[in-house]
């Protein structure tokens, strides 16, 4: 009798898991997208000073004097203290290779000193003027402007809804094509790396015209809908 009961239970389990009907919901999963553009709101520049000399103290003084003048000019231009950041400082002695008696040797060379700063300009209509100031400031290396947006959080919040609406439209088209009806949303998740991509226009140095351009913001979501 015990064997019969165990056998019956085993047959029921096989029927339930493999042959029986289960109420498994039919679903459809699609990706929705949203894109938008914002006009760039700030520009960043980098300016560096370099000096090379046989004497370390001479090279250090030259760099310090030029950086002091550069910092003063930048602040007089109207850049706030919190928008100027030291990028790097380096002091090192070059090494030179030479041959003596057919043997390669190394000897100490000149001292090389570098100092650089990063500058954030929030009035981007002044980018051309700041560019000219930096190129005439005594800096050996100047990079910029690099334009970007300052805050896109409010726009990004609305774009999630746009991405979900886009997913719904795609899912509707698929459900109609398959002669089914679209049901409620079962799950939503953000897809990978949603991007912020600068879209540059012409930029020039030395006071030439500069266009700030815009930045494209991209959001995508994966949405699973019930399919009836």
C-alpha positions as CSV (number, residue, x, y, z in Angstrom):
1,X,0.0,0.0,0.0
2,X,2.8,2.4,0.9
3,X,4.5,1.7,-2.5
4,X,1.3,2.5,-4.3
5,X,0.9,5.9,-2.5
6,X,4.5,6.9,-3.2
7,X,4.1,5.9,-6.9
8,X,1.0,8.0,-7.2
9,X,2.6,11.0,-5.6
10,X,5.6,10.7,-8.0
11,X,3.2,10.5,-11.0
12,X,1.4,13.6,-9.8
13,X,4.6,15.6,-9.4
14,X,5.7,14.7,-12.9
15,X,2.4,15.7,-14.3
16,X,2.4,19.0,-12.3
17,X,5.9,20.2,-13.3
18,X,6.1,18.9,-16.8
19,X,2.6,18.1,-18.2
20,X,0.2,20.1,-16.2
21,X,-1.1,23.6,-17.0
22,X,0.3,26.4,-14.9
23,X,-0.8,30.0,-14.9
24,X,2.4,31.4,-16.3
25,X,1.9,35.1,-17.4
26,X,2.8,35.9,-21.0
27,X,5.1,38.9,-21.2
28,X,6.8,41.2,-23.7
29,X,10.1,43.0,-22.9
30,X,11.2,46.1,-24.9
31,X,13.8,48.9,-24.6
32,X,12.6,52.5,-24.5
33,X,14.8,55.5,-25.3
34,X,14.7,59.2,-24.8
35,X,17.1,61.8,-26.1
36,X,17.4,65.5,-25.4
37,X,19.9,68.4,-25.8
38,X,20.9,71.1,-23.4
39,X,23.0,74.2,-24.3
40,X,26.3,74.0,-22.6
41,X,26.6,76.0,-19.4
42,X,30.3,76.0,-18.4
43,X,33.7,75.8,-19.9
44,X,36.9,74.4,-18.4
45,X,40.5,75.4,-19.2
46,X,43.9,74.0,-18.2
47,X,47.0,76.2,-18.1
48,X,50.5,75.1,-17.2
49,X,53.9,76.7,-16.7
50,X,57.1,74.8,-17.3
51,X,60.7,75.9,-16.8
52,X,64.0,74.1,-17.4
53,X,67.3,75.1,-15.9
54,X,70.6,73.7,-14.7
55,X,69.8,75.0,-11.2
56,X,66.7,73.7,-9.5
57,X,66.1,76.8,-7.5
58,X,66.1,79.0,-10.6
59,X,63.6,76.8,-12.4
60,X,61.3,76.7,-9.3
61,X,61.4,80.5,-8.9
62,X,60.6,81.0,-12.6
63,X,57.6,78.7,-12.4
64,X,56.4,80.2,-9.1
65,X,56.7,83.8,-10.5
66,X,54.8,82.9,-13.7
67,X,52.1,81.0,-11.8
68,X,51.6,83.9,-9.4
69,X,51.1,86.3,-12.3
70,X,48.7,83.8,-14.0
71,X,46.6,83.3,-10.9
72,X,46.3,87.0,-10.3
73,X,45.2,87.6,-13.9
74,X,42.6,84.8,-13.7
75,X,41.1,86.1,-10.5
76,X,41.1,89.7,-11.8
77,X,39.2,88.3,-14.8
78,X,36.4,87.3,-12.4
79,X,37.0,83.6,-11.8
80,X,36.1,82.7,-8.2
81,X,38.6,81.0,-6.0
82,X,36.6,77.7,-5.8
83,X,36.7,77.5,-9.6
84,X,40.5,77.4,-9.7
85,X,42.2,74.1,-8.8
86,X,45.8,73.1,-8.8
87,X,46.2,70.3,-11.4
88,X,49.8,69.1,-10.8
89,X,53.1,70.2,-9.5
90,X,56.3,68.3,-10.4
91,X,60.0,68.9,-9.9
92,X,62.5,66.4,-11.3
93,X,65.9,66.2,-12.8
94,X,66.4,64.9,-16.3
95,X,68.8,62.0,-17.0
96,X,71.0,62.0,-20.0
97,X,72.5,58.9,-21.6
98,X,75.9,59.0,-23.1
99,X,78.7,56.5,-24.2
100,X,82.2,56.4,-22.8
101,X,84.6,53.8,-24.0
102,X,81.8,52.0,-25.8
103,X,79.8,51.7,-22.6
104,X,76.4,53.4,-22.1
105,X,76.2,55.5,-19.0
106,X,73.7,57.9,-17.4
107,X,74.4,61.3,-15.9
108,X,72.2,63.9,-14.3
109,X,70.9,66.7,-16.5
110,X,68.8,69.8,-16.2
111,X,66.0,70.4,-13.7
112,X,62.4,70.5,-15.1
113,X,59.6,72.1,-13.0
114,X,55.9,72.1,-13.9
115,X,52.8,73.6,-12.3
116,X,49.3,73.7,-13.7
117,X,45.8,74.7,-12.8
118,X,42.3,73.8,-13.9
119,X,39.9,76.7,-14.4
120,X,36.1,76.6,-14.6
121,X,34.3,79.4,-16.4
122,X,30.6,79.7,-15.7
123,X,29.9,82.7,-18.0
124,X,30.6,80.9,-21.2
125,X,30.0,84.0,-23.3
126,X,33.4,85.1,-21.9
127,X,35.2,82.0,-23.2
128,X,36.9,83.8,-26.0
129,X,38.3,86.5,-23.7
130,X,39.6,84.0,-21.2
131,X,41.2,82.0,-23.9
132,X,43.1,85.1,-25.1
133,X,44.1,86.0,-21.5
134,X,45.6,82.5,-20.9
135,X,47.5,82.4,-24.2
136,X,49.1,85.8,-23.3
137,X,49.7,85.0,-19.6
138,X,53.1,83.3,-19.9
139,X,51.7,79.8,-19.6
140,X,53.6,77.3,-21.7
141,X,50.6,74.9,-22.2
142,X,47.0,75.9,-22.5
143,X,44.1,73.5,-23.2
144,X,40.5,74.4,-23.7
145,X,37.8,75.4,-23.7
146,X,36.0,72.1,-23.0
147,X,32.3,72.9,-22.8
148,X,29.8,70.9,-20.7
149,X,26.5,71.2,-18.8
150,X,26.4,72.1,-15.2
151,X,23.3,70.4,-13.9
152,X,20.9,68.1,-15.9
153,X,19.2,66.4,-13.0
154,X,15.7,68.0,-13.6
155,X,15.8,67.1,-17.3
156,X,16.9,63.6,-16.6
157,X,14.0,62.9,-14.3
158,X,11.5,63.8,-17.1
159,X,13.4,61.7,-19.6
160,X,12.8,58.5,-17.7
161,X,9.1,59.0,-18.2
162,X,9.7,59.7,-21.9
163,X,11.7,56.5,-22.2
164,X,8.9,54.5,-20.6
165,X,6.4,56.0,-22.9
166,X,8.6,55.1,-25.8
167,X,8.8,51.5,-24.6
168,X,5.0,51.4,-24.3
169,X,4.6,52.6,-27.9
170,X,7.0,49.9,-29.1
171,X,5.3,47.2,-27.1
172,X,1.9,48.2,-28.5
173,X,3.1,47.9,-32.0
174,X,4.5,44.4,-31.3
175,X,1.3,43.3,-29.5
176,X,-0.9,44.5,-32.3
177,X,1.2,42.7,-34.9
178,X,0.8,39.5,-32.9
179,X,-2.9,40.1,-32.4
180,X,-2.5,40.4,-28.6
181,X,-3.4,43.1,-26.1
182,X,-0.9,44.9,-24.0
183,X,-1.4,44.7,-20.2
184,X,0.2,46.4,-17.2
185,X,3.9,47.1,-16.6
186,X,5.5,44.3,-14.6
187,X,9.0,45.7,-14.2
188,X,11.3,48.6,-15.3
189,X,15.1,48.8,-15.1
190,X,17.6,51.3,-16.4
191,X,19.8,50.1,-19.2
192,X,23.6,50.1,-18.7
193,X,25.4,53.4,-19.0
194,X,23.0,56.2,-20.0
195,X,25.1,58.8,-21.7
196,X,25.9,62.5,-21.6
197,X,27.7,63.3,-24.8
198,X,29.1,66.8,-25.6
199,X,28.5,68.1,-29.1
200,X,31.2,70.6,-29.8
201,X,31.2,73.5,-32.3
202,X,34.1,75.6,-33.3
203,X,36.5,76.5,-30.6
204,X,39.5,78.7,-31.0
205,X,42.4,80.2,-29.0
206,X,43.8,83.6,-28.8
207,X,40.5,85.4,-28.9
208,X,39.1,83.8,-32.0
209,X,35.3,83.2,-32.0
210,X,34.1,80.3,-29.9
211,X,30.8,78.4,-30.1
212,X,29.7,76.7,-26.9
213,X,27.6,74.0,-28.6
214,X,25.3,71.7,-26.7
215,X,25.3,68.4,-24.9
216,X,23.1,65.4,-25.8
217,X,21.6,63.4,-22.9
218,X,20.5,59.9,-23.5
219,X,18.4,57.6,-21.3
220,X,17.2,54.1,-21.9
221,X,15.1,51.6,-19.9
222,X,14.0,48.0,-20.2
223,X,10.3,47.6,-19.6
224,X,8.4,44.3,-19.2
225,X,4.7,44.3,-20.0
226,X,2.0,41.8,-19.4
227,X,0.7,40.4,-22.7
228,X,-3.0,39.3,-22.9
